[in-house]
Amino acid sequence: MKTYSFSGPSGTGKSSFALEFAHQNNIEAIIDDGLLIINGEIKAGTSAKFEKSSIKAVKRAIFQDADHVQEVKEAIDEFQPGHLMIIGTSDKMTKLIAKRLGFEKIDEFHHIENYRSRHQMKMAQFIRRTEGKHIMPIPVVQVQQNFFKRLIMKGYEIFTSKREKIGETTIVQPDFHQDLDVFHKKDFIQCISKSCNSSKIVKSIEKIDFTLYPLPITTVTFQYDLDETNEMVHKLEQLQRTINGNFDEQFKIEFFEVNLKIKSIRKMLEKESKQN
């Protein structure tokens, strides 16, 4: 059996990408948060996402329980997958899981940052912090609703570039993920507005458009200060960096696009030309 490690920081979208990665590499078996999943079906194990505390969840994910280890090992022996991928937060974690399941070595190591952009990973972490949503790479019908889980809902259908369905994901909100950051749209708008008002080139803000999903994008329409037309391109780029930097500092998420629209630059330049 060929083994793969797929790792990255918590909440960066590993489980969301797992089905696509497995399809691309002909991997039929996945170890994710304590579960053995083969061809989209749970064959053994218990998900760490169903534990009552974060400490218990970690122990479940790294297979500290002997009965849990034995159950998964027996299922692997029974189904004999040719390829297996272990998902974890680091190479160290996937190596530990492999050792506890009796694998001599991991053949290939892969990392989420090589497949997802910084913007995508930060967006995934933002959703984790603000909504407490965790992804399981299995259809919702494979997950039994019970009082331990506050939210279970259908996730996303995963398709190939040829629109062939690979599988489905499920969104759960574990009990151990209770402390959430709460933000409102006005919080995002205020941060953008404050960044603009701190810039010398902004005479007045006309409008701020903002969308959060699927990736943050803002468009700021403003009047450009007549006294700041020298090196205008450089100053506009600096404003974009300021808006993005302040947004990242406050919310730990970066803009995918920061669009600036100058409403009255033409009239201002004409006025400046006449004065000269």
MIVO-571278 format. One record per residue (C-alpha): residue in three letters; x, y, z; residue number from 0. Coordinates in Angstrom, 3 decimals, always signed. Layout:
N
ATOM residuo     east    north       up num
ATOM     ALA        X        Y        Z NUM
...
***
This chain:
276
ATOM residuo     east    north       up num
ATOM     MET   +0.000   +0.000   +0.000   0
ATOM     LYS   +1.328   +3.419   -0.950   1
ATOM     THR   +0.861   +6.056   +1.745   2
ATOM     TYR   +0.551   +9.811   +1.409   3
ATOM     SER   +0.746  +12.603   +3.981   4
ATOM     PHE   -1.364  +15.705   +3.400   5
ATOM     SER   -0.847  +18.377   +6.033   6
ATOM     GLY   -1.347  +22.024   +6.880   7
ATOM     PRO   -2.388  +24.295   +9.750   8
ATOM     SER   -5.777  +23.743  +11.356   9
ATOM     GLY   -8.687  +25.257   +9.462  10
ATOM     THR   -6.879  +25.902   +6.166  11
ATOM     GLY   -9.179  +23.716   +4.046  12
ATOM     LYS   -7.392  +20.345   +4.018  13
ATOM     SER  -10.539  +18.250   +4.357  14
ATOM     SER  -12.299  +20.356   +1.708  15
ATOM     PHE   -9.480  +19.638   -0.740  16
ATOM     ALA   -9.028  +15.996   +0.284  17
ATOM     LEU  -11.503  +14.540   -2.217  18
ATOM     GLU  -10.021  +16.482   -5.124  19
ATOM     PHE   -6.467  +15.532   -4.128  20
ATOM     ALA   -7.444  +11.877   -3.686  21
ATOM     HIS   -9.112  +11.794   -7.102  22
ATOM     GLN   -6.089  +13.364   -8.802  23
ATOM     ASN   -3.769  +10.756   -7.259  24
ATOM     ASN   -6.061   +7.691   -7.444  25
ATOM     ILE   -6.202   +7.433   -3.653  26
ATOM     GLU   -9.171   +5.392   -2.497  27
ATOM     ALA   -8.573   +5.521   +1.291  28
ATOM     ILE   -8.320   +8.534   +3.621  29
ATOM     ILE   -7.501   +8.841   +7.316  30
ATOM     ASP   -9.034  +12.098   +8.569  31
ATOM     ASP   -9.651  +13.064  +12.205  32
ATOM     GLY   -9.855   +9.469  +13.383  33
ATOM     LEU  -11.956   +8.093  +10.528  34
ATOM     LEU  -11.009   +5.595   +7.840  35
ATOM     ILE  -12.857   +6.606   +4.675  36
ATOM     ILE  -12.717   +4.406   +1.577  37
ATOM     ASN  -14.280   +5.559   -1.691  38
ATOM     GLY  -16.364   +8.141   +0.167  39
ATOM     GLU  -17.706   +5.744   +2.809  40
ATOM     ILE  -16.785   +5.474   +6.493  41
ATOM     LYS  -15.370   +1.995   +7.080  42
ATOM     ALA  -13.972   +2.350  +10.602  43
ATOM     GLY  -13.054   +4.764  +13.371  44
ATOM     THR  -14.703   +7.617  +15.220  45
ATOM     SER  -14.413  +11.251  +14.193  46
ATOM     ALA  -12.529  +13.646  +16.460  47
ATOM     LYS  -15.116  +16.248  +15.496  48
ATOM     PHE  -17.677  +14.463  +17.666  49
ATOM     GLU  -15.669  +14.716  +20.874  50
ATOM     LYS  -16.853  +16.979  +23.698  51
ATOM     SER  -13.541  +18.800  +24.256  52
ATOM     SER  -10.594  +19.920  +22.174  53
ATOM     ILE   -8.205  +17.763  +24.228  54
ATOM     LYS  -10.263  +14.644  +23.554  55
ATOM     ALA  -10.519  +15.632  +19.899  56
ATOM     VAL   -6.723  +15.787  +19.552  57
ATOM     LYS   -6.309  +12.417  +21.261  58
ATOM     ARG   -8.885  +10.888  +18.921  59
ATOM     ALA   -7.252  +12.393  +15.820  60
ATOM     ILE   -3.802  +10.980  +16.677  61
ATOM     PHE   -5.146   +7.517  +17.610  62
ATOM     GLN   -4.199   +7.378  +21.278  63
ATOM     ASP   -6.893   +4.794  +22.064  64
ATOM     ALA   -5.786   +1.200  +21.499  65
ATOM     ASP   -9.270   -0.057  +20.561  66
ATOM     HIS   -9.587   +2.736  +18.028  67
ATOM     VAL   -6.233   +1.771  +16.481  68
ATOM     GLN   -7.189   -1.901  +16.322  69
ATOM     GLU  -10.540   -1.170  +14.655  70
ATOM     VAL   -8.953   +0.893  +11.881  71
ATOM     LYS   -6.071   -1.552  +11.356  72
ATOM     GLU   -8.506   -4.440  +10.951  73
ATOM     ALA  -10.557   -2.471   +8.417  74
ATOM     ILE   -7.430   -1.638   +6.388  75
ATOM     ASP   -6.495   -5.327   +6.390  76
ATOM     GLU  -10.028   -6.239   +5.303  77
ATOM     PHE  -10.406   -3.752   +2.441  78
ATOM     GLN   -6.761   -3.755   +1.303  79
ATOM     PRO   -6.643   -0.279   -0.279  80
ATOM     GLY   -3.808   +0.284   -2.717  81
ATOM     HIS   -3.335   +3.925   -1.734  82
ATOM     LEU   -4.006   +5.700   +1.564  83
ATOM     MET   -3.753   +9.368   +2.500  84
ATOM     ILE   -3.294  +10.583   +6.088  85
ATOM     ILE   -4.512  +14.120   +6.794  86
ATOM     GLY   -2.979  +16.084   +9.674  87
ATOM     THR   -1.830  +19.490  +10.832  88
ATOM     SER   +1.867  +18.708  +10.254  89
ATOM     ASP   +4.272  +16.083   +8.938  90
ATOM     LYS   +4.994  +15.215  +12.560  91
ATOM     MET   +1.320  +14.430  +13.180  92
ATOM     THR   +0.875  +12.295  +10.056  93
ATOM     LYS   +4.072  +10.385  +10.870  94
ATOM     LEU   +2.755   +9.720  +14.393  95
ATOM     ILE   -0.562   +8.431  +13.031  96
ATOM     ALA   +1.248   +6.234  +10.511  97
ATOM     LYS   +3.448   +4.774  +13.255  98
ATOM     ARG   +0.485   +4.006  +15.509  99
ATOM     LEU   -1.333   +2.293  +12.644 100
ATOM     GLY   +1.722   +0.145  +11.937 101
ATOM     PHE   +2.975   +1.712   +8.695 102
ATOM     GLU   +6.730   +1.530   +8.211 103
ATOM     LYS   +6.949   +4.816   +6.328 104
ATOM     ILE   +5.061   +7.480   +4.407 105
ATOM     ASP   +5.910   +7.484   +0.726 106
ATOM     GLU   +4.950  +11.042   -0.211 107
ATOM     PHE   +4.479  +14.281   +1.729 108
ATOM     HIS   +2.184  +17.022   +0.453 109
ATOM     HIS   +1.194  +20.362   +1.988 110
ATOM     ILE   -1.934  +22.472   +1.604 111
ATOM     GLU   +0.032  +25.654   +0.847 112
ATOM     ASN   +1.192  +24.076   -2.424 113
ATOM     TYR   -2.408  +23.669   -3.587 114
ATOM     ARG   -4.294  +26.594   -2.062 115
ATOM     SER   -3.464  +30.301   -2.141 116
ATOM     ARG   -2.764  +32.333   +0.961 117
ATOM     HIS   -6.106  +34.101   +0.448 118
ATOM     GLN   -8.008  +30.808   +0.318 119
ATOM     MET   -6.337  +29.438   +3.442 120
ATOM     LYS   -6.929  +32.623   +5.436 121
ATOM     MET  -10.562  +32.631   +4.327 122
ATOM     ALA  -10.961  +29.044   +5.510 123
ATOM     GLN   -9.430  +29.934   +8.884 124
ATOM     PHE  -11.694  +32.981   +9.164 125
ATOM     ILE  -14.773  +30.784   +8.655 126
ATOM     ARG  -13.460  +28.386  +11.285 127
ATOM     ARG  -12.993  +31.220  +13.803 128
ATOM     THR  -16.271  +33.028  +13.142 129
ATOM     GLU  -18.662  +30.175  +12.349 130
ATOM     GLY  -17.019  +27.146  +13.957 131
ATOM     LYS  -17.572  +25.129  +10.788 132
ATOM     HIS  -15.491  +22.005  +10.193 133
ATOM     ILE  -15.504  +19.974   +6.980 134
ATOM     MET  -15.737  +16.192   +6.704 135
ATOM     PRO  -14.891  +14.633   +3.290 136
ATOM     ILE  -17.999  +12.418   +3.288 137
ATOM     PRO  -21.662  +12.890   +2.272 138
ATOM     VAL  -24.061  +14.145   +4.939 139
ATOM     VAL  -26.001  +10.842   +4.824 140
ATOM     GLN  -22.913   +9.185   +6.369 141
ATOM     VAL  -23.129  +11.397   +9.457 142
ATOM     GLN  -25.703  +10.569  +12.125 143
ATOM     GLN  -27.361  +13.561  +13.812 144
ATOM     ASN  -27.231  +13.495  +17.601 145
ATOM     PHE  -27.229  +15.905  +20.526 146
ATOM     PHE  -23.428  +16.105  +20.611 147
ATOM     LYS  -23.309  +18.145  +17.405 148
ATOM     ARG  -24.908  +21.568  +17.178 149
ATOM     LEU  -24.851  +21.795  +13.404 150
ATOM     ILE  -24.774  +19.235  +10.640 151
ATOM     MET  -25.508  +20.254   +7.081 152
ATOM     LYS  -24.674  +19.338   +3.530 153
ATOM     GLY  -21.414  +20.828   +2.376 154
ATOM     TYR  -20.219  +20.963   -1.210 155
ATOM     GLU  -20.304  +18.660   -4.180 156
ATOM     ILE  -16.805  +18.204   -5.605 157
ATOM     PHE  -16.396  +17.987   -9.384 158
ATOM     THR  -13.530  +17.431  -11.795 159
ATOM     SER  -12.661  +19.962  -14.492 160
ATOM     LYS  -14.884  +17.872  -16.792 161
ATOM     ARG  -17.809  +18.291  -14.375 162
ATOM     GLU  -17.617  +14.693  -13.193 163
ATOM     LYS  -18.766  +14.404   -9.587 164
ATOM     ILE  -16.006  +13.195   -7.264 165
ATOM     GLY  -17.876  +13.255   -3.982 166
ATOM     GLU  -19.521  +15.397   -1.304 167
ATOM     THR  -18.519  +17.070   +1.943 168
ATOM     THR  -20.418  +17.612   +5.183 169
ATOM     ILE  -20.263  +20.669   +7.446 170
ATOM     VAL  -20.352  +20.096  +11.203 171
ATOM     GLN  -20.032  +22.394  +14.193 172
ATOM     PRO  -18.388  +20.408  +17.002 173
ATOM     ASP  -19.306  +20.998  +20.619 174
ATOM     PHE  -15.678  +21.784  +21.493 175
ATOM     HIS  -15.693  +24.761  +19.113 176
ATOM     GLN  -17.800  +27.182  +21.170 177
ATOM     ASP  -15.763  +30.400  +21.366 178
ATOM     LEU  -16.410  +32.231  +18.105 179
ATOM     ASP  -15.344  +35.652  +16.882 180
ATOM     VAL  -18.412  +37.686  +15.938 181
ATOM     PHE  -18.181  +40.376  +13.259 182
ATOM     HIS  -20.826  +42.330  +11.394 183
ATOM     LYS  -20.657  +43.943   +7.980 184
ATOM     LYS  -20.427  +47.381   +9.594 185
ATOM     ASP  -17.196  +46.267  +11.318 186
ATOM     PHE  -15.578  +45.522   +7.958 187
ATOM     ILE  -16.856  +48.774   +6.430 188
ATOM     GLN  -15.575  +50.811   +9.387 189
ATOM     CYS  -12.107  +49.290   +9.040 190
ATOM     ILE  -12.000  +50.145   +5.332 191
ATOM     SER  -13.331  +53.652   +5.972 192
ATOM     LYS  -10.793  +54.301   +8.724 193
ATOM     SER   -7.945  +53.215   +6.443 194
ATOM     CYS   -9.134  +55.569   +3.700 195
ATOM     ASN   -9.645  +58.518   +6.032 196
ATOM     SER   -6.083  +58.161   +7.274 197
ATOM     SER   -4.760  +58.701   +3.743 198
ATOM     LYS   -3.899  +62.145   +2.426 199
ATOM     ILE   -5.143  +61.335   -1.067 200
ATOM     VAL   -8.746  +60.735   +0.036 201
ATOM     LYS  -10.700  +63.990   +0.086 202
ATOM     SER  -14.012  +62.290   +0.843 203
ATOM     ILE  -15.460  +58.785   +0.567 204
ATOM     GLU  -18.440  +58.458   -1.754 205
ATOM     LYS  -19.211  +54.740   -1.407 206
ATOM     ILE  -17.767  +51.502   -0.039 207
ATOM     ASP  -18.886  +48.195   -1.556 208
ATOM     PHE  -17.877  +45.048   +0.301 209
ATOM     THR  -18.420  +41.320   -0.144 210
ATOM     LEU  -16.986  +38.622   +2.118 211
ATOM     TYR  -17.679  +35.389   +0.229 212
ATOM     PRO  -16.223  +33.487   -1.505 213
ATOM     LEU  -13.206  +35.770   -0.970 214
ATOM     PRO  -13.173  +39.332   +0.443 215
ATOM     ILE  -13.448  +42.068   -2.182 216
ATOM     THR  -13.960  +45.775   -1.676 217
ATOM     THR  -14.489  +48.682   -4.039 218
ATOM     VAL  -13.991  +52.181   -2.643 219
ATOM     THR  -15.296  +55.176   -4.584 220
ATOM     PHE  -13.825  +58.469   -3.420 221
ATOM     GLN  -12.808  +61.983   -4.354 222
ATOM     TYR   -9.087  +62.347   -4.825 223
ATOM     ASP   -7.365  +65.261   -3.088 224
ATOM     LEU   -6.208  +67.834   -5.612 225
ATOM     ASP   -2.959  +68.473   -3.736 226
ATOM     GLU   -1.876  +64.819   -3.976 227
ATOM     THR   -1.846  +64.221   -7.761 228
ATOM     ASN   +1.955  +63.905   -7.904 229
ATOM     GLU   +3.001  +60.206   -8.106 230
ATOM     MET   -0.659  +59.282   -8.065 231
ATOM     VAL   -0.225  +55.628   -9.074 232
ATOM     HIS   +2.250  +55.054   -6.265 233
ATOM     LYS   -0.073  +56.684   -3.740 234
ATOM     LEU   -3.043  +54.623   -4.899 235
ATOM     GLU   -1.038  +51.427   -4.548 236
ATOM     GLN   +0.023  +52.553   -1.081 237
ATOM     LEU   -3.635  +53.075   -0.131 238
ATOM     GLN   -4.472  +49.574   -1.353 239
ATOM     ARG   -1.700  +48.143   +0.838 240
ATOM     THR   -2.907  +50.175   +3.826 241
ATOM     ILE   -6.510  +48.967   +3.457 242
ATOM     ASN   -5.409  +45.357   +3.090 243
ATOM     GLY   -2.865  +45.537   +5.915 244
ATOM     ASN   -5.297  +47.064   +8.419 245
ATOM     PHE   -7.985  +44.562   +7.420 246
ATOM     ASP   -5.597  +41.650   +7.908 247
ATOM     GLU   -4.425  +43.019  +11.267 248
ATOM     GLN   -7.965  +43.420  +12.615 249
ATOM     PHE   -9.676  +40.335  +11.178 250
ATOM     LYS   -6.745  +38.012  +10.299 251
ATOM     ILE   -7.921  +37.798   +6.695 252
ATOM     GLU   -6.642  +39.425   +3.497 253
ATOM     PHE   -8.508  +40.990   +0.623 254
ATOM     PHE   -8.543  +39.142   -2.666 255
ATOM     GLU   -9.167  +42.477   -4.408 256
ATOM     VAL   -9.018  +46.107   -3.297 257
ATOM     ASN  -10.509  +48.226   -6.084 258
ATOM     LEU  -10.238  +52.009   -6.001 259
ATOM     LYS  -12.538  +54.235   -8.047 260
ATOM     ILE  -11.803  +57.957   -8.246 261
ATOM     LYS  -15.044  +59.786   -8.858 262
ATOM     SER  -13.797  +63.280   -9.658 263
ATOM     ILE  -10.203  +62.957  -10.838 264
ATOM     ARG  -10.996  +64.226  -14.334 265
ATOM     LYS  -12.526  +67.476  -13.102 266
ATOM     MET   -9.741  +67.980  -10.625 267
ATOM     LEU   -7.034  +67.577  -13.233 268
ATOM     GLU   -8.832  +70.008  -15.523 269
ATOM     LYS   -9.023  +72.515  -12.694 270
ATOM     GLU   -5.367  +72.003  -11.901 271
ATOM     SER   -4.437  +72.511  -15.555 272
ATOM     LYS   -6.314  +75.831  -15.720 273
ATOM     GLN   -4.637  +77.043  -12.559 274
ATOM     ASN   -1.225  +76.331  -14.075 275
***
